Amino acid sequence: MEQLYIGIDMGGTKCAVVAGHADGKILRRIAFPSGKDAHPDEFLPRFYEAIDALLREYNGGAAPAAVGVSCGGPLDTRRGVIQAPPNLPLWDEVPICALLSERYGCPAYLQNDANACAIAEWRFGAGRGTRNMVFLTFGTGLGAGLILDGRLYEGANGMAGEAGHLRLAADGPEGYGKRGSFEGFCSGGGLRRLGAQRLRQLRAEGGDAGFWPAPREAEAVTAKDICMAAQAGDGTAQAIVEESAAYLGMGLSILIDLFNPERIVIGSIFARAEALFRPGMEAVIAREALAQSAAVCRVVPAQLGDSIGDVAALTIAIEFSQKNGKSVTDYGA
C-alpha cells in the first residue's frame, strides 16, 4: 500500500487536516474555523478526530508514515513546540509534535508557514528544478522561505527569512511592528493601511474615490477592494498599487543581491493580481539590483494557489520523513 501522510495547516481563521501520498496531491481535506480564542484543549481533540477519520478512510486505520504541521511563528521547530504565535496566542509552549507522535506512533514535524510553503512550491510548484529559490507570502503579512543551495535555510534559531521586518522607508504604513517596513508596503494589511492613508488624504483635499463610498471608514477598505478597483481602471487605486509595487521591487532587489536566487516565487495577492504589480516591480529591480544577479532571477507567481497551505503541511511530513528523521535543514545533503 502506498504510504499515507497527514498534514495540519494551522491558521488564525481556519485549521485544516489533509491526507495525501508522496506526490503531494491531497486526497481529502477536513477544515474548521479557528481564531485567537482557539484553545489547544478544544482543538487537539478536533485534530485527532479528523486524523482518525482520514486514517480509517485511506489507510485502514493504520498509522500514517508521518504528520506535518504548518503554523505561523514563533515556533521551536527543533523541539516541535508552538510558542504563542500572534494569530493563536493560547497555543503557548504546546509540544504539538510530541503529542502527535505519541498518539499515532509515527514521526511528526513542525515548520513555520512561510518555510512550509517554500518547500511545497520548490517540490511541487513554481520552484521546481531550482537550487536557490526565495518564496514570499505577500498575504496577511509578508514572510519569506529561503531555499539555498538545495536546502531550506532556517538560520541560527529558526528566524531566517523574516523579510517583512526590513525597513524600506523612513516612514510609511506599519507592518511587523515597524513603520515603512517591507510588510507595511507589501502585504494585505499593509496595502489596506497604505490605501487608508491615501484615501484620507484625498478626502481632506476635497476629492473622493469611487471604491470608497461615504460614510465608510477609510480603514474598512481592503486590499481586495483596492486591487479590484485598480483592475477596473480607478486612478486612485492604481496609484496605491503602483506605490506598493515600487516597494516590492525594492525589497526584491535586496533579496536578489543578497541571495542570488534563480527564482523568487510570490504567493497570495501577487499571484492573484500579477499584472498590476509586475511593471512597477520590474522597473525598480532593473534600477536597483545588480544586473548580473537580476539577469538570472525570474520572479513568478506561486502555482499551488489556494491549496498551498494544505500542500505545504503535507510536504513537511513527506520531506522530513523521507530523510530518515533528519532536520529539514539536512535534506539537501
C-alpha positions, 0 to 999 in steps of 0.5 A: 500500500502506498504510504499515507501522510497527514498534514495540519495547516494551522491558521488564525481563521481556519485549521485544516487536516489533509491526507495525501501520498508522496506526490503531494496531491491531497486526497481529502481535506477536513477544515474548521474555523479557528481564531485567537480564542482557539484553545489547544484543549478544544482543538487537539481533540478536533485534530485527532478526530479528523486524523482518525477519520482520514486514517480509517478512510485511506489507510485502514486505520493504520498509522500514517508514515508521518504528520506535518504541521504548518503554523505561523511563528514563533515556533521551536521547530527543533523541539516541535513546540508552538510558542504563542504565535500572534494569530493563536496566542493560547497555543503557548509552549504546546509540544504539538509534535510530541503529542502527535507522535505519541498518539499515532506512533509515527514521526511528526514535524513542525515548520513555520508557514512561510518555510512550509510553503517554500518547500511545497512550491520548490517540490511541487510548484513554481520552484521546481528544478531550482537550487536557490529559490526565495518564496514570499507570502505577500498575504496577511503579512509578508514572510519569506522561505529561503531555499539555498543551495538545495536546502531550506535555510532556517538560520541560527534559531529558526528566524531566517527569512523574516523579510517583512521586518526590513525597513524600506522607508523612513516612514510609511504604513506599519507592518511587523511592528515597524513603520515603512517596513517591507510588510507595511508596503507589501502585504494585505494589511499593509496595502489596506493601511497604505490605501487608508492613508491615501484615501484620507488624504484625498478626502481632506483635499476635497476629492473622493474615490469611487471604491470608497463610498461615504460614510465608510471608514477609510480603514474598512477598505481592503486590499481586495477592494483596492486591487479590484478597483485598480483592475477596473481602471480607478486612478486612485487605486492604481496609484496605491498599487503602483506605490506598493509595487515600487516597494516590492521591487525594492525589497526584491532587489535586496533579496536578489543581491543578497541571495542570488536566487534563480527564482523568487516565487510570490504567493497570495495577492501577487499571484492573484493580481500579477499584472498590476504589480509586475511593471512597477516591480520590474522597473525598480529591480532593473534600477536597483539590483545588480544586473548580473544577479537580476539577469538570472532571477525570474520572479513568478507567481506561486502555482499551488494557489489556494491549496498551498497551505494544505500542500505545504503541511503535507510536504513537511511530513513527506520531506522530513520523513523521507530523510530518515528523521533528519532536520529539514535543514539536512535534506539537501545533503 
